[in-house]
Amino acid sequence: MNEEFKARLTEHILGEYTSPLPYYLGVSMVDLEDGRATLALTASRATLNGYKILHGGALMTLADCAMGAACFTYHKQVVTIDANISYLKPSPMGTRLTCAAVVRHNGKRTMVVDCDIKDAQGTLRATAHGTFFVIGEFN
């Protein structure tokens, strides 16, 4: 994957105007390669819930963005059909999380993606799974 495509893809996924929610949550790109995407998020005051741990919606946004990005690496535009997440360990403020998504099925009309969300020590904090509908090409 060339650097120009990576830059366009990153702007599409995380740009302030194209995708404001992950932008405002502080989601960042770590790595992109064919069929894989790694994004990161640090639990901040703005992303905490009433228990002072990372809000599940912020974590699901991170997972959904990473899984969608993994699909985009195959030059496909997708929308989420179904996604689920299992929250395994809480993440207090300051916890840096990395979400690594892998395409498991690269179909003509649907794609299936899994991801693991880990902290800096490699502890698994959550896992997610999604099914995506291909709506067109991403060039």
C-alpha positions as CSV (number, residue, x, y, z in Angstrom):
1,M,0.0,0.0,0.0
2,N,1.5,3.3,-1.0
3,E,1.9,6.3,1.3
4,E,-0.5,8.5,-0.7
5,F,-3.3,6.0,-0.3
6,K,-2.5,5.6,3.4
7,A,-2.7,9.4,3.9
8,R,-6.1,9.6,2.1
9,L,-7.5,6.7,4.0
10,T,-6.4,8.1,7.3
11,E,-8.1,11.4,6.5
12,H,-11.2,9.6,5.5
13,I,-11.4,7.6,8.7
14,L,-10.2,10.2,11.2
15,G,-10.5,13.6,9.5
16,E,-12.2,16.4,11.5
17,Y,-14.7,17.1,8.7
18,T,-15.2,13.6,7.2
19,S,-15.5,11.7,10.4
20,P,-15.8,14.1,13.4
21,L,-16.6,11.6,16.2
22,P,-13.3,9.7,16.2
23,Y,-11.5,13.0,15.7
24,Y,-13.1,14.5,18.8
25,L,-12.5,11.3,20.8
26,G,-8.8,11.5,20.0
27,V,-8.6,8.3,17.9
28,S,-5.3,8.1,16.0
29,M,-3.9,5.9,13.3
30,V,-1.0,3.5,14.2
31,D,-0.7,1.3,11.1
32,L,-2.4,0.3,7.9
33,E,-1.6,-2.7,5.7
34,D,-3.7,-4.9,3.4
35,G,-6.5,-6.4,5.4
36,R,-5.3,-4.9,8.7
37,A,-5.7,-1.6,10.6
38,T,-4.4,-0.5,14.0
39,L,-5.9,2.5,15.7
40,A,-5.3,3.9,19.2
41,L,-7.1,6.0,21.8
42,T,-6.1,7.3,25.2
43,A,-8.8,7.4,27.9
44,S,-9.3,11.1,28.6
45,R,-11.7,13.1,30.8
46,A,-13.9,13.5,27.7
47,T,-14.2,9.8,27.1
48,L,-14.9,8.6,30.7
49,N,-18.3,7.4,32.0
50,G,-19.7,8.1,35.4
51,Y,-17.5,5.4,37.0
52,K,-14.4,7.2,35.8
53,I,-13.5,4.5,33.3
54,L,-13.5,4.6,29.5
55,H,-17.1,4.8,28.2
56,G,-18.2,1.8,26.3
57,G,-19.4,4.0,23.4
58,A,-15.9,5.4,23.0
59,L,-14.4,1.9,23.0
60,M,-17.0,0.7,20.4
61,T,-16.2,3.8,18.2
62,L,-12.5,2.8,18.3
63,A,-13.3,-0.8,17.3
64,D,-15.8,0.2,14.6
65,C,-13.3,2.7,13.0
66,A,-10.5,0.1,13.1
67,M,-12.6,-2.6,11.6
68,G,-13.9,-0.3,8.9
69,A,-10.4,0.9,8.1
70,A,-9.2,-2.7,7.7
71,C,-12.0,-3.1,5.1
72,F,-11.0,0.1,3.3
73,T,-7.4,-1.2,2.8
74,Y,-9.0,-3.5,0.2
75,H,-10.2,-0.3,-1.6
76,K,-13.8,-1.0,-0.5
77,Q,-16.3,1.5,1.0
78,V,-18.3,-0.2,3.7
79,V,-21.0,0.4,6.2
80,T,-21.5,-1.6,9.4
81,I,-24.3,-4.2,9.3
82,D,-23.7,-5.7,12.7
83,A,-21.1,-5.2,15.4
84,N,-20.6,-6.5,18.9
85,I,-18.0,-6.0,21.6
86,S,-17.0,-7.8,24.8
87,Y,-15.7,-5.5,27.5
88,L,-13.2,-7.6,29.5
89,K,-11.3,-5.1,31.7
90,P,-12.0,-1.4,32.6
91,S,-9.7,1.3,31.4
92,P,-9.2,4.3,33.8
93,M,-8.1,7.7,32.6
94,G,-4.7,7.8,31.0
95,T,-4.9,4.2,29.7
96,R,-3.5,4.0,26.1
97,L,-5.4,1.4,24.1
98,T,-4.5,0.0,20.7
99,C,-7.1,-1.7,18.5
100,A,-5.8,-4.2,15.9
101,A,-8.4,-5.2,13.3
102,V,-8.1,-8.1,10.8
103,V,-10.3,-8.9,7.9
104,R,-11.5,-12.5,8.2
105,H,-13.8,-12.5,5.1
106,N,-13.2,-10.3,2.1
107,G,-16.4,-10.9,0.1
108,K,-17.8,-9.1,-2.9
109,R,-20.8,-7.9,-0.9
110,T,-19.9,-8.4,2.8
111,M,-16.8,-8.4,4.9
112,V,-16.2,-9.8,8.4
113,V,-13.6,-8.3,10.7
114,D,-12.3,-9.1,14.2
115,C,-10.3,-6.9,16.5
116,D,-8.5,-7.0,19.8
117,I,-8.1,-4.0,22.0
118,K,-5.1,-4.0,24.3
119,D,-3.4,-1.7,26.7
120,A,0.3,-0.7,26.6
121,Q,1.3,-3.8,28.6
122,G,-0.5,-6.1,26.1
123,T,-3.4,-6.9,28.4
124,L,-6.6,-7.7,26.4
125,R,-9.2,-5.1,27.4
126,A,-11.9,-5.9,24.9
127,T,-12.6,-7.8,21.7
128,A,-15.0,-6.9,18.9
129,H,-16.5,-8.5,15.8
130,G,-18.2,-6.9,12.9
131,T,-20.0,-7.6,9.6
132,F,-19.8,-4.9,6.9
133,F,-21.7,-4.3,3.7
134,V,-19.7,-3.2,0.7
135,I,-21.3,-0.1,-0.9
136,G,-18.6,0.7,-3.5
137,E,-15.0,1.3,-4.2
138,F,-12.6,3.5,-2.2
139,N,-10.0,4.9,-4.6
